[in-house]
């Protein structure tokens, strides 16, 4: 199987809702550049546009990664999903952003101040984590990166002006809640492993520039979980709240 074949298999897995049973080690993308190329090939194969991106890092200042989210998988809260439409359901509570204008590729790197000056909106979000690999989570990280970094869907709350919250919102440790049928899913010490998620926007803008991708203002950029990932195995109501940003809700049936 070539890497073009992996893109085709990922497209078929999404279109026909079947898992990729095995991925031999020699078939794993050899590097991040190949995994990112596969992401774009999957979007093209699905004949869809980008609706957003997910970005993240395991530590403040650590290596970042990201993946485009197909437009049909970005939903406004309150959202309602049938669980059978996913292979598995893990949920994360996140802070997301939208830019105020298109950001076009250029040779010179975008500086942090330039990036943050272009942020237009901020909103709470719930990401649904899923994978097209039957062996997940025992799948090579580069294969997971090729598979949209395990994205299944994104649900967004009401957008607020970033300028009104940039100086007052606690981006590192906001007050928040995530419940499923009333039971809290928040760990004892919540927090985004990347620290302040706005730093990921700088990586994201320059990553897209390097790939020749123009960032559109309608894209929602979600920036990593504050509560870990929680598996949902039954129908029920998932409700998230981030103090200062508001509510986001998903019903699973």
C-alpha positions in Angstrom: 0.0 0.0 0.0 1.4 3.4 -1.0 0.7 6.5 0.9 -1.8 7.5 -1.8 -3.4 4.2 -1.0 -3.7 5.2 2.7 -5.4 8.4 1.7 -7.9 6.4 -0.4 -8.5 3.9 2.4 -9.2 6.8 4.9 -11.6 8.3 2.4 -13.4 4.9 2.0 -13.5 4.4 5.7 -15.3 7.8 6.1 -17.6 7.3 3.2 -18.6 3.8 3.9 -18.2 3.8 7.7 -15.9 0.9 8.0 -12.7 0.6 9.9 -9.2 0.0 8.5 -8.4 -3.3 10.0 -4.7 -3.3 9.9 -1.9 -0.9 9.1 1.5 -2.5 8.7 4.5 -0.6 10.1 6.0 -0.2 6.7 2.7 1.5 5.6 2.9 4.2 8.2 3.7 7.7 6.8 7.5 8.1 7.1 7.3 11.7 8.3 5.0 14.5 9.2 5.2 16.1 5.8 3.7 12.9 4.3 1.0 12.8 6.9 0.0 16.4 6.2 -0.1 15.6 2.5 -2.4 12.7 3.2 -4.7 15.0 5.2 -5.1 17.2 2.2 -5.6 14.2 -0.1 -8.4 12.9 2.1 -10.2 16.3 1.9 -9.9 16.2 -1.9 -11.1 12.6 -2.0 -14.1 13.5 0.1 -14.8 16.4 -2.2 -15.4 18.7 0.7 -14.0 21.9 2.0 -12.3 22.8 5.3 -14.5 23.9 8.1 -11.9 24.2 10.8 -8.7 22.8 12.2 -7.6 21.1 15.4 -4.2 22.0 16.8 -2.4 20.9 19.9 0.8 20.3 21.8 1.8 18.0 24.7 3.6 20.7 26.6 4.0 24.5 26.6 6.4 25.4 23.8 6.5 21.8 22.7 6.2 20.5 19.1 2.7 21.2 17.8 0.6 19.3 15.3 -2.7 19.9 13.6 -5.3 18.6 11.1 -8.1 20.1 9.0 -11.7 19.3 9.9 -14.1 18.8 7.0 -16.8 21.4 6.9 -19.7 18.9 7.3 -18.2 17.8 10.6 -18.4 21.3 12.2 -21.7 21.9 14.0 -23.3 24.6 16.0 -24.4 23.9 19.6 -26.8 22.4 20.6 -26.0 19.4 18.4 -27.5 16.0 18.2 -25.7 12.9 17.0 -26.4 9.2 16.6 -23.6 7.3 18.2 -23.7 4.7 15.4 -22.3 7.4 13.1 -19.0 7.2 15.0 -16.7 4.2 15.5 -16.0 5.3 19.0 -16.8 8.5 20.9 -14.4 10.4 23.1 -15.1 14.0 24.1 -13.0 17.0 24.9 -13.8 20.5 26.1 -11.7 23.1 24.3 -11.4 26.8 23.5 -11.6 27.7 19.8 -10.9 30.8 17.7 -11.7 32.3 14.4 -9.7 34.9 12.5 -11.1 38.2 11.5 -9.7 38.1 7.9 -8.1 35.7 5.5 -4.4 35.0 6.3 -2.5 34.3 3.1 0.8 32.4 2.7 4.0 34.4 2.6 7.7 33.6 2.7 8.3 35.6 5.9 7.1 34.0 9.1 4.2 35.6 10.9 5.1 37.0 14.3 3.0 36.3 17.4 1.7 39.9 17.6 0.6 39.7 13.9 -1.3 36.5 14.5 -3.1 37.6 17.6 -4.0 40.9 16.0 -5.9 38.9 13.4 -8.0 36.9 15.9 -11.6 37.9 15.6 -13.7 35.5 17.7 -13.4 33.1 20.6 -15.8 30.3 21.5 -16.2 27.2 23.6 -16.1 23.9 21.7 -16.5 20.2 22.2 -14.4 17.9 20.0 -15.5 14.4 19.4 -12.5 12.2 19.0 -12.7 9.2 16.7 -10.4 7.1 14.6 -10.7 5.2 11.3 -8.2 2.5 12.6 -9.5 -0.6 14.3 -6.2 -0.8 16.2 -6.6 2.6 17.8 -5.1 3.7 20.2 -2.3 1.3 19.3 -1.6 3.2 16.1 1.6 5.0 15.1 1.3 8.7 15.8 2.1 9.6 12.2 -0.8 7.4 11.1 -3.1 9.2 13.5 -1.8 12.5 12.2 -2.7 11.4 8.7 -6.2 10.5 9.9 -7.0 14.1 10.9 -5.4 13.6 14.3 -8.3 11.4 15.3 -11.0 14.0 14.7 -14.6 12.9 14.5 -16.5 16.2 14.7 -16.5 19.6 16.3 -19.4 21.4 18.1 -19.1 25.1 18.7 -20.8 27.4 21.2 -21.7 31.0 20.7 -18.8 33.2 19.3 -17.7 36.3 21.2 -15.4 39.1 20.2 -11.8 38.1 21.1 -10.9 41.7 21.7 -13.3 41.9 24.7 -11.8 38.8 26.4 -8.1 38.8 25.4 -7.1 40.6 28.6 -9.6 39.2 31.1 -10.0 35.5 30.3 -7.8 33.0 32.0 -6.5 31.0 29.1 -4.3 28.7 31.1 -6.8 27.6 33.9 -10.3 28.8 33.1 -13.2 27.9 35.4 -15.1 25.2 33.5 -17.4 22.3 33.7 -18.1 19.3 31.5 -20.9 16.9 32.5 -22.5 13.8 31.0 -26.1 13.3 32.2 -25.2 15.5 35.1 -22.0 13.6 36.2 -18.8 15.7 36.0 -16.1 14.7 33.7 -13.6 17.3 34.9 -10.4 15.9 36.4 -8.9 17.2 39.7 -6.4 19.5 37.9 -7.8 20.5 34.5 -5.7 22.4 32.0 -4.5 22.5 28.5 -1.2 20.6 28.1 0.0 23.3 25.7 -0.5 26.0 28.3 -2.0 29.2 26.8 -3.6 27.8 23.6 -3.1 31.1 21.7 0.5 30.1 21.3 -0.7 27.3 19.0 -2.3 29.8 16.7 1.1 31.2 15.8 2.3 27.7 14.9 -0.9 27.1 12.9 -0.7 30.2 10.8 2.9 29.5 9.9 2.2 25.8 9.3 -0.6 26.8 6.8 1.7 29.4 5.2 4.4 26.7 4.6 1.8 24.5 3.0 0.4 27.2 0.8 -2.9 27.2 2.5 -4.9 30.4 2.9 -6.7 30.5 6.3 -10.4 31.6 5.9 -12.1 33.7 8.6 -15.1 31.2 8.8 -12.8 28.4 9.9 -13.0 27.4 13.6 -9.5 26.6 15.1 -9.8 24.4 18.2 -6.8 24.3 20.4 -6.8 21.2 22.7 -8.6 19.8 25.6 -8.7 21.1 29.2 -10.2 18.0 30.6 -8.6 15.1 28.9 -10.6 12.7 26.6 -13.6 10.9 28.0 -15.1 7.9 26.4 -18.9 8.0 26.0 -20.5 4.6 25.5 -24.2 5.4 26.0 -26.9 7.8 24.9 -27.1 11.0 26.9 -26.6 14.7 27.2 -23.1 16.3 27.2 -22.9 19.8 28.5 -19.9 22.0 28.6 -19.3 25.5 30.2 -16.3 27.7 30.2 -16.5 30.8 32.4 -16.6 33.9 30.4 -17.3 32.1 27.1 -20.6 30.3 27.7 -22.1 26.9 27.0 -21.8 24.1 24.4 -24.0 21.1 24.3 -24.2 17.7 22.5 -26.9 15.1 22.8 -26.0 11.5 21.8 -28.8 9.2 20.8 
